[in-house]
Amino acid sequence: MSRSFRLTRLAEKSLTEIARWTIKNFGLRQAELYEAELLNRCKGILNGQTHSRSCAILLDDADDLRFVRTGEHFLAFLDQPDEVIIVDILHCRSDLPRYLAALMALKNEGI
């Protein structure tokens, strides 16, 4: 059985919002390119081709949650044996430790 990646509803919502904002500010073509870049990074995470960092450097008890920067966003994810779960896509100006604490609370509720 091969591994796959999936986006949580929260990550899907974020991706949609990013696309809408990018279309409004830079046009449809740029939105398509950026979405492809984000999804390609997800594939890179899945295939082990992307270097990521543990969220534990920002938040205690977040050892299994990881993040990687892509463009102006961070992908927060869980790397499970059978799949990679993209938990959310956060803007790089986000208060990352505070937001990660909220994501950990969601994870503990069973994302």
Secondary structure, DSSP 8 states (H G I E B T S, - for coil): ---EEEE-HHHHHHHHHHHHHHHHHH-HHHHHHHHHHHHHHHHHHHTT-S--EEGGGTSTT-TTEEEEEETTEEEEEEE-SSEEEEEEEEETTS-HHHHHHHHHHHHHTT-
